[in-house]
Amino acid sequence: MADSTITLVGNLTRDPELKFLDSGLPAVKFSLAVNRKWKDNRGEEKEQVSYFDCSALGSIAENIATSLKKGERAIVTGRLEQRTWETPEGEKRSVVEVKVEACGPELRFAVTTTSRIPNQASPKSVLHEDHF
């Protein structure tokens, strides 16, 4: 199966929600609003907003929760992944989420300072759990 890698630039719609799985692995969820503006054939400005649910595991999850807040602009790179489940009423549900592999502030409109965290897992090792 081919990877569906995507890069998004948008604003966090809520503070990242950090949890720890039963295994102790940190997990974060957040939502990103991506705005697209254009002019139609009459010259009128149009705007469309798309919302993306994002999640990450491991050290990047803790770093996202510590570094980013609601309203801030971020760059997110990850894989698109579809998750399906059945409700207690027997209805089938499905959602496409971004499994975050890289994330950071978008520096066109902000400045930041960084500090290296020792003993982080190699960026080559991407953690994966079915869902959380």
C-alpha positions as a Markdown table, in Angstrom:
| # | Residue | x | y | z |
|---|---|---|---|---|
| 1 | Met | 0.0 | 0.0 | 0.0 |
| 2 | Ala | 1.3 | 3.4 | -0.9 |
| 3 | Asp | 2.0 | 6.1 | 1.7 |
| 4 | Ser | -0.3 | 9.1 | 1.6 |
| 5 | Thr | 2.0 | 11.8 | 2.9 |
| 6 | Ile | 0.6 | 15.3 | 3.3 |
| 7 | Thr | 1.9 | 18.6 | 4.5 |
| 8 | Leu | -0.5 | 21.1 | 6.0 |
| 9 | Val | -0.1 | 24.7 | 7.2 |
| 10 | Gly | -2.9 | 26.0 | 9.4 |
| 11 | Asn | -4.1 | 27.1 | 12.8 |
| 12 | Leu | -4.7 | 24.9 | 15.8 |
| 13 | Thr | -8.4 | 25.0 | 16.6 |
| 14 | Arg | -7.8 | 23.8 | 20.2 |
| 15 | Asp | -5.0 | 23.2 | 22.6 |
| 16 | Pro | -3.3 | 19.8 | 22.0 |
| 17 | Glu | -4.7 | 17.1 | 24.2 |
| 18 | Leu | -1.9 | 15.0 | 25.7 |
| 19 | Lys | -2.7 | 11.6 | 27.2 |
| 20 | Phe | -0.6 | 8.6 | 28.1 |
| 21 | Leu | -1.6 | 5.2 | 26.8 |
| 22 | Asp | -1.7 | 2.1 | 29.1 |
| 23 | Ser | 1.8 | 1.3 | 27.9 |
| 24 | Gly | 3.0 | 4.7 | 29.1 |
| 25 | Leu | 3.5 | 6.0 | 25.6 |
| 26 | Pro | 2.6 | 9.7 | 25.2 |
| 27 | Ala | -0.2 | 10.5 | 22.7 |
| 28 | Val | -1.5 | 13.8 | 21.5 |
| 29 | Lys | -4.5 | 14.9 | 19.5 |
| 30 | Phe | -5.3 | 18.3 | 18.0 |
| 31 | Ser | -7.2 | 19.8 | 15.1 |
| 32 | Leu | -5.8 | 22.0 | 12.3 |
| 33 | Ala | -7.9 | 24.5 | 10.3 |
| 34 | Val | -6.5 | 25.1 | 6.8 |
| 35 | Asn | -7.8 | 28.2 | 5.0 |
| 36 | Arg | -7.8 | 28.5 | 1.2 |
| 37 | Lys | -8.6 | 31.9 | -0.3 |
| 38 | Trp | -9.1 | 32.7 | -4.0 |
| 39 | Lys | -11.0 | 35.0 | -6.4 |
| 40 | Asp | -13.8 | 33.5 | -8.5 |
| 41 | Asn | -14.3 | 34.3 | -12.2 |
| 42 | Arg | -16.1 | 37.5 | -11.2 |
| 43 | Gly | -13.2 | 38.7 | -9.0 |
| 44 | Glu | -15.0 | 38.1 | -5.8 |
| 45 | Glu | -12.9 | 36.8 | -2.9 |
| 46 | Lys | -13.9 | 33.3 | -1.7 |
| 47 | Glu | -12.7 | 31.3 | 1.3 |
| 48 | Gln | -12.9 | 27.7 | 2.2 |
| 49 | Val | -11.8 | 26.2 | 5.5 |
| 50 | Ser | -10.9 | 22.5 | 5.9 |
| 51 | Tyr | -10.4 | 20.9 | 9.3 |
| 52 | Phe | -8.0 | 18.0 | 9.9 |
| 53 | Asp | -7.8 | 15.8 | 13.0 |
| 54 | Cys | -4.1 | 15.1 | 13.8 |
| 55 | Ser | -2.5 | 12.7 | 16.2 |
| 56 | Ala | 1.1 | 11.8 | 17.2 |
| 57 | Leu | 2.8 | 9.3 | 19.5 |
| 58 | Gly | 6.0 | 9.3 | 21.5 |
| 59 | Ser | 8.3 | 12.2 | 22.2 |
| 60 | Ile | 6.8 | 14.4 | 19.4 |
| 61 | Ala | 3.5 | 14.2 | 21.2 |
| 62 | Glu | 4.9 | 15.7 | 24.3 |
| 63 | Asn | 6.8 | 18.3 | 22.3 |
| 64 | Ile | 3.7 | 19.3 | 20.4 |
| 65 | Ala | 1.7 | 19.6 | 23.7 |
| 66 | Thr | 4.4 | 21.8 | 25.2 |
| 67 | Ser | 5.1 | 23.9 | 22.2 |
| 68 | Leu | 1.8 | 24.7 | 20.4 |
| 69 | Lys | -1.4 | 26.2 | 21.6 |
| 70 | Lys | -4.9 | 27.0 | 20.2 |
| 71 | Gly | -4.8 | 29.7 | 17.5 |
| 72 | Glu | -1.1 | 29.3 | 16.7 |
| 73 | Arg | 0.0 | 28.5 | 13.1 |
| 74 | Ala | 1.8 | 25.2 | 12.5 |
| 75 | Ile | 3.3 | 23.1 | 9.8 |
| 76 | Val | 2.3 | 19.5 | 10.0 |
| 77 | Thr | 3.7 | 16.6 | 7.9 |
| 78 | Gly | 2.3 | 13.1 | 8.2 |
| 79 | Arg | 0.4 | 10.2 | 6.7 |
| 80 | Leu | -3.3 | 10.1 | 6.0 |
| 81 | Glu | -4.9 | 7.2 | 7.7 |
| 82 | Gln | -8.5 | 6.0 | 7.6 |
| 83 | Arg | -10.0 | 4.5 | 10.8 |
| 84 | Thr | -13.3 | 2.8 | 11.0 |
| 85 | Trp | -15.4 | 1.6 | 13.9 |
| 86 | Glu | -18.9 | 0.6 | 14.9 |
| 87 | Thr | -21.0 | 2.6 | 17.4 |
| 88 | Pro | -22.9 | 0.8 | 20.2 |
| 89 | Glu | -26.0 | 1.2 | 18.0 |
| 90 | Gly | -24.4 | -0.8 | 15.2 |
| 91 | Glu | -23.7 | 2.2 | 12.9 |
| 92 | Lys | -20.5 | 2.1 | 10.9 |
| 93 | Arg | -18.3 | 5.2 | 11.2 |
| 94 | Ser | -15.1 | 6.3 | 9.5 |
| 95 | Val | -12.6 | 9.1 | 9.8 |
| 96 | Val | -9.5 | 10.1 | 8.0 |
| 97 | Glu | -6.8 | 11.4 | 10.3 |
| 98 | Val | -3.3 | 12.8 | 9.9 |
| 99 | Lys | -0.7 | 10.7 | 11.8 |
| 100 | Val | 1.9 | 13.3 | 12.5 |
| 101 | Glu | 5.5 | 12.6 | 11.6 |
| 102 | Ala | 6.9 | 16.2 | 11.9 |
| 103 | Cys | 5.4 | 19.4 | 13.3 |
| 104 | Gly | 6.5 | 22.9 | 14.2 |
| 105 | Pro | 5.5 | 26.5 | 14.3 |
| 106 | Glu | 5.1 | 28.4 | 11.0 |
| 107 | Leu | 7.6 | 31.2 | 11.2 |
| 108 | Arg | 6.2 | 33.6 | 8.6 |
| 109 | Phe | 4.1 | 35.2 | 11.3 |
| 110 | Ala | 5.9 | 34.3 | 14.5 |
| 111 | Val | 9.3 | 33.9 | 16.1 |
| 112 | Thr | 10.4 | 31.1 | 18.4 |
| 113 | Thr | 13.3 | 29.8 | 20.3 |
| 114 | Thr | 14.2 | 26.1 | 20.4 |
| 115 | Ser | 16.0 | 23.9 | 22.9 |
| 116 | Arg | 17.3 | 20.4 | 22.2 |
| 117 | Ile | 15.9 | 17.6 | 24.4 |
| 118 | Pro | 18.6 | 15.0 | 25.1 |
| 119 | Asn | 18.0 | 11.3 | 24.5 |
| 120 | Gln | 15.2 | 11.7 | 22.0 |
| 121 | Ala | 14.3 | 8.7 | 19.7 |
| 122 | Ser | 15.8 | 8.8 | 16.3 |
| 123 | Pro | 13.5 | 10.7 | 13.7 |
| 124 | Lys | 13.7 | 7.6 | 11.6 |
| 125 | Ser | 11.8 | 5.5 | 14.1 |
| 126 | Val | 8.1 | 6.4 | 13.7 |
| 127 | Leu | 5.8 | 5.0 | 16.3 |
| 128 | His | 2.5 | 3.5 | 15.4 |
| 129 | Glu | -0.5 | 2.2 | 17.4 |
| 130 | Asp | -3.8 | 1.3 | 15.8 |
| 131 | His | -5.6 | 4.3 | 17.3 |
| 132 | Phe | -6.0 | 6.1 | 20.6 |
